[in-house]
């Protein structure tokens, strides 16, 4: 049986299709495990120094700061201040003379007003689902991936996408500081609402 022949036009179409798919499909997902929800700024810094040596690790640290809010708003604010790039900070008394700036506080106050802190961070944990009240039986893993326009580590600024329950993956841009640690530079998408736990949803009994 003769082998099928590819005409020049067919090969061009195939190459175009492969290029199109490569642009649309993300790279392989990567998991970064948070060892524990930080209970103090010192514990967070220790974890940050271990994880935030990569953009994905910096994104995981940002999520860890959201998880800290679920235990203590004071500790959460401290962790959050440590996790974000210095360009987003102003002088204040949250942590070592710094505090989140006004545009960041807008998101924090909105989340507080809607009382999302008990579960916001959990929405970014791999396997946690709103339908199951964001229960986590395994490790606190953050699943991220990069796209073609994510940038390179050598540039010092990289965008990664964090998978979340019930929504498309959300972007966060990380900036490398002078100590080689990656901090959250643009993260507004991760401060958006997420699905509430099933146990908190109102039902219509009529």
Beta strands, then each sheet from edge to edge (+ up, - down):
strand 1: 30-34
strand 2: 89-95
strand 3: 98-100
strand 4: 140-145
strand 5: 157-164
strand 6: 167-176
strand 7: 182-186
sheet 1: 1+ 4- 5+ 6- 7+
sheet 2: 2+ 3-
end
